[in-house]
Amino acid sequence: MSDKREHILITAERLFGEKGFDGTSVRDIAQNAGVNLAMISYYFGSKEKLLEAMIAFRSEYVHGILEELNKDQSLTPWDKMDRLVDFYVDRILNNLPFHSIMHQEAMAFRTEEIKNRIIAMKMRNLDQISKIIADGQQKKLFRQVDVQMTVGTLIGTISSYTQSRSYSCNILAIREDADDDLFRAKLSKRLKAHLKHLLRAHLDIRNDTGPVGGN
C-alpha cells in the first residue's frame, strides 16, 4: 500500500470517528489529508469505497496478528488467551475512531459490500480465536463452551466501555475531560484484569458443568 493511500485512509478514519460517516465529506478528507479530490477519486472512487478499503486495511492487520498468535508454539493456550485479551483491549483503546465507525456501521450497513466485509472480517477473526480455544480443549485445559458467545462477551465488554466515555469515567472515578492517556491507562488495567479472570473461570475444564449448546 502506498504511503499516500494509507495516509488518506488514516485521515478519513479519524474524521469518520469524530464527525460520523455522513458528517464527513470527501472534501473534508482531502483538505485534512493535504491532497486533492482527484487523488481520493483515483485511489477509492467514492466515500463508500474508501470505507470498504479502511475496513479491509484494519482487518488484514488484526487477522495477521491472530494468525501469528495461533502459530506460536512457545505459548500455552492460557498464555494465548491472555495475549488475546491484551491485544483486543489495546487495539480498541488505541484505535477508538475506527472502532466507533465499526460500532456505527454494525447497526446500519450502508451497502451490501460493506456489510459483507464487516461480517467476513468478524468471521475470519472468530475462526482464529476458535482454533486457540480448540487447542486448549484438545490439551484438556479448556471445557466445552459456546465459542461464538465467548468471543461476543470479550468484544462486547470492551466495546461497552470504550463507546461510552461518560459512563466509563464515572466507573473509573475520573473526570470526563481527563487526559486521554489517563483514561486509557485506567480502563485498560481494569478491563484486562476482569476479562482474564472471567475467561479463566469460564474456560477452565475444572469448572465444567456439562454440555453447552451453540457449538
N, C-alpha and C positions, 0 to 999 in steps of 0.2 A: 504494500500500500504506500502511495506517495505521501511525503510529509504534508503537502498542501491539502490533499484529500482528508488525511487524518485530522489536520488542524480544523478543517471545516466541520467535520463530524463532532469533534470535542466542543467547538464553539456552539454548534446547534444543540448539543446535549445540554449544555449549561443554560442556554436560553429557553429551551423547552421546559427544563426543570423549574426555572424562575417564573416564566410567563405562561407556561402551558403551550401545547402544540398550536391551538387555534389562535392564541395571543401573540404568536411569533410569526413574523413574515419572512419570506426568503430575503427581502431587502435587509431586514434586521440582522439576519445571519451573515450576509455579505459584508455589511458595514462593520460588524463586530469581529469578523474574521479577517478583515482587511483585504477582501478580494472583490472582484466584480461579479455581477449577476450571471454573466455568461459562463464563468468558471463553475458556478454551482450547477447550472444547467448542463454543462459539459460532463461533470462527474456524476450527477444524480438524476437530472431530468425534471424532478418535481420535489416538493416538500415531502410528499408521502414516500417517494422512493428514497429520499435522504433518511427518513425514519427507518425504513426497512434496512438500509445499509448500516445504520447505527446499531440496530438490534443484532445484525449479523456480526458486526465488528466486536461488540462486547461478548456475544455468545461464544465465539471461537476461542477467546482468551479463557473464559471460565471452563469451557469443555476441556481445553488443553491442560489446565491445572488439575482437574478431576481425573483425567486420564493418567497423568504422571503420579498422582497420589495412589491410584489403583495399582500401578506397576511397581511401586516402591516395596521391595521385599524385606527391607530392613525394619519396617514398621508393623506392629501388631494391628489387628482390626480395631482394638480400643484406641491405639495411637492415631489411626486414620480417622476415627470418628471425632477425636479431639481436634485434629488438624482441620477437619471439615467444619467444625463449629468456628474455629478461629478464622478460617478463610472467609466463610459467609458473613460473619459479623464484621470483619474488617472491610471486606469487599463492599458491602452495602453501606456501611457508615462512611466510607471514603469515596463513594460514588453516589451520593444521595440524589443528584439531579437525574441520573439515568434511572435509578430505581423509582423515583417519583413518576417519571414518564411511564415506566412499565406498570406501575400501580394504576395509573390513569387508563392506559391502553387495555389493561386486563378487564376493565369494566365497560369499555366502549371501543370495540375494534373498528378501525376506520375503513379498512379494506380487507378482502379475503386473504390477500398476500400477507398483510401484517399479522392477521390472526394466525395464519398457518406458520409464520416464522416464530411467533411467540410460543405457540404450542410445541413446535418442533424443538425449540431451544429447551423448554422445560422437560420434554420427554427425553432428550439426549442426556441432560444432567441427571434426571431421575434414574436412567439406566446405569450411569456410572456409580451413583450412590447405592443403588440396589446391589451392584457387584461387591461393594465393600461389606454390606450387611450380609450378603450370601456367603462371603468368605468367613465372616465371623460365625455364622450358623454352622458351616461345614467344619469349623475348628471347635465346635461345641462351646463357644463363648457366648453367642447370642441366641436368644429364643426366637421362635417364630412370631413375627409381628406383621401388621399391615404396613408394608413399606411405603406405599403412597401417602397414607395418613401420617406416618412418622416424618417423612420429608416435609409434608404440609405443616406439621407442627413446628418444625425447625424454622422454615422460611416465614411462616405466618407470625410466629412470635417476634422475630426480628423486625418484620415489616410493621407490626402493630405499634412498636415503639419509635421506629425511625420515621413513620409517616405522620406522627402526631407529636411534634416537638413540645407544644404547650403541656400536654398531659405528661410526657416523659420528664420534663423539667420539674413538674410537681412531684412526681415519683422520686426523682433524684434529689429533691430539695435544693435545687439551684434556680437562679433567676432565668426567666425565659430569654433574656437578652445576653445570657452568659456567653463567654468566648466559645467558639465552635470546637476548639481543641479540648477545652474542659468538658463540654457536653459529650463529645465522642469518647473521651477517656473514661468518664464515669459510666456512661451507658455501656460501653464495650466491656468493661470489667464485670458489671452485673449480668449482662446477657450471656457472656461466655461461661461464667461460673454456674448460672442457672441451667443453661442448656446442656452443659456437660453432665451436671448432676442428674438432670431429667433423663437424658439419653442412657446414662449408665443404669439408672433404675428401670427404665423401660426395656432395655435390650438384654440385660443380664439374664443368662439362662437359669440362674438360681432363683429368679423371680417368676419362672414360668407358671402360668395359671391355666394352661390348656389351649385348645385350638383357637385360632384367630381367623376371622373372615376377611375377605377382600384380597387375598393373595392368589 
